[in-house]
Amino acid sequence: MSRLLTAFRQRFLRSIAFAILLTLISSLILPGATWAASSLGVDNGHLSSCPASDNCVVSQNADEKHAIDPIPYHVDRNAAREILLKVIGVVPRTEIVEQTDNYIHALSKSRIFKFVDDVEFYLPPNESVIHLRSASRVGESDLGVNRRRVEQIRLALRDLNI
C-alpha cells in the first residue's frame, strides 16, 4: 500500500511540475497576439517595423533590438530573386504564400507547437540588397528563432555566391 502511495505521490508531483513548466512557457510565448495582417507587405518602399515584442527582426527602420542587416547580392536582381526562392523552398516547414517581382512572403511553422512566423523579403529596384523581416504572429519572445532563420538564409545565399 505504501508503494502505491509513493507511486501516486511521484506521479502527482510530476504532473504539478509539468503544469508549472507549461505555465511558464505559455507566459513567455503566448501573452497576446502581436500579428496583424495589415503589418505585412511593402509600403512606400519599406517593410513594416517590428512590434515592441522580442520576436521580430527587420532590416529597415529598426531599433537596435530588432535590427538585422539586409542581404547584399552581386548578381542580376531577377537571378537573386530566383536563388532566394530556391533557398526558401528548402527551409524546413516553410511555405511561400505570395510572390511578386520584388516581394516574397513565406510562412514558417515551428516544429512542435506549429506557431506561425511571417518571413518577408523585399528586393528594391534601385538597390542590390534583399531587405527582410521575420516576425512571430503571437507571443513576446521567440528565443531568437526569427533571427537565426534569416541568418541561415543569409549564409546559404552567401555560399551560393549571389
C-alpha positions in Angstrom: 0.0 0.0 0.0 2.8 2.5 0.8 4.4 1.6 -2.5 1.2 2.5 -4.3 1.0 5.8 -2.3 4.6 6.6 -3.2 4.0 6.0 -6.9 0.8 8.1 -6.8 2.7 10.9 -5.0 5.5 10.8 -7.6 3.0 10.9 -10.4 1.2 13.8 -8.8 4.4 15.8 -8.2 5.4 15.2 -11.9 2.0 16.5 -13.0 2.3 19.6 -10.9 5.9 20.2 -12.2 4.7 19.8 -15.8 1.8 22.2 -15.2 4.2 24.8 -13.8 6.5 24.3 -16.7 3.7 24.8 -19.2 2.5 27.9 -17.4 6.0 29.4 -17.6 6.4 28.6 -21.2 3.0 29.9 -22.2 3.6 33.1 -20.3 6.8 33.6 -22.3 5.3 32.7 -25.6 1.5 33.3 -25.5 0.8 36.5 -23.6 -1.0 38.1 -26.5 -1.2 38.3 -30.3 1.3 40.7 -31.9 0.4 40.0 -35.5 -1.9 41.8 -37.8 -2.4 41.1 -41.5 -2.1 44.9 -42.2 1.5 44.8 -41.0 2.7 42.7 -43.9 4.0 43.8 -47.3 5.8 46.7 -48.6 4.6 50.3 -48.0 6.4 53.2 -49.7 9.4 51.0 -50.3 9.7 49.7 -46.7 8.7 46.6 -44.8 6.8 47.2 -41.6 8.5 47.9 -38.4 8.6 45.4 -35.6 6.3 45.5 -32.7 7.7 46.1 -29.2 7.9 42.3 -28.5 11.2 40.4 -28.8 10.0 38.1 -31.6 10.8 40.1 -34.7 13.7 41.3 -36.8 13.7 43.7 -39.7 16.4 45.3 -41.9 14.7 48.6 -42.5 13.9 51.4 -39.9 14.6 49.2 -36.9 15.7 50.0 -33.4 18.8 48.2 -32.1 16.9 45.3 -30.6 15.1 44.4 -33.8 17.7 45.4 -36.4 19.3 43.0 -38.8 21.4 43.7 -41.9 19.9 43.3 -45.3 21.4 40.7 -47.6 23.6 42.1 -50.3 23.8 40.4 -53.7 26.1 40.8 -56.7 24.1 39.2 -59.5 21.1 40.4 -61.5 18.1 41.2 -59.4 16.0 38.5 -61.1 18.7 35.9 -60.6 19.0 36.9 -56.9 15.2 36.5 -56.5 15.2 33.1 -58.2 18.0 31.9 -56.0 16.3 33.3 -52.9 13.1 31.4 -53.8 15.1 28.1 -54.1 16.7 28.7 -50.7 13.4 29.5 -49.1 12.0 26.3 -50.7 14.3 24.1 -48.7 13.9 25.8 -45.3 12.1 23.2 -43.1 8.3 23.8 -42.5 8.3 26.9 -44.7 5.9 27.7 -47.5 5.9 30.6 -49.9 2.4 32.1 -49.9 3.0 35.3 -52.0 5.5 36.5 -54.5 5.8 39.4 -56.9 8.7 40.8 -58.8 10.1 42.5 -55.7 8.4 40.8 -52.7 8.2 37.4 -51.2 6.1 36.3 -48.2 6.6 32.9 -46.6 5.1 31.2 -43.6 7.3 29.2 -41.3 5.9 26.9 -38.7 7.6 25.8 -35.5 8.2 22.0 -35.3 6.3 21.2 -32.1 3.7 23.8 -31.4 3.2 24.8 -35.0 3.4 28.6 -34.2 3.4 30.6 -37.4 6.1 33.2 -38.3 5.8 35.6 -41.3 9.0 35.8 -43.2 9.2 38.6 -45.8 11.8 39.6 -48.4 11.9 42.8 -50.4 14.2 43.4 -53.4 14.0 47.2 -54.1 14.6 48.1 -57.7 17.3 50.6 -57.0 19.5 48.7 -54.5 21.4 45.4 -54.7 20.1 44.2 -51.4 17.4 42.0 -50.1 15.6 43.6 -47.2 14.0 41.2 -44.8 11.5 40.9 -41.9 10.7 37.8 -39.9 8.2 38.0 -37.1 6.2 35.6 -34.9 2.4 36.1 -35.0 1.9 35.5 -31.3 3.8 35.9 -28.0 6.5 38.1 -26.6 9.7 36.0 -27.3 10.7 33.6 -29.9 14.0 32.7 -28.2 15.9 34.1 -31.2 14.3 31.8 -33.8 13.4 34.5 -36.3 16.9 36.0 -36.3 18.6 32.6 -36.6 16.3 31.6 -39.5 17.2 34.7 -41.6 20.9 34.4 -40.7 20.8 30.8 -42.0 19.2 32.0 -45.2 21.9 34.7 -45.5 24.6 32.0 -45.1 23.0 29.8 -47.7 22.9 32.7 -50.2 26.5 33.6 -49.4 27.5 30.0 -50.1 25.7 30.3 -53.5 27.7 33.5 -54.3 24.8 35.7 -55.1 
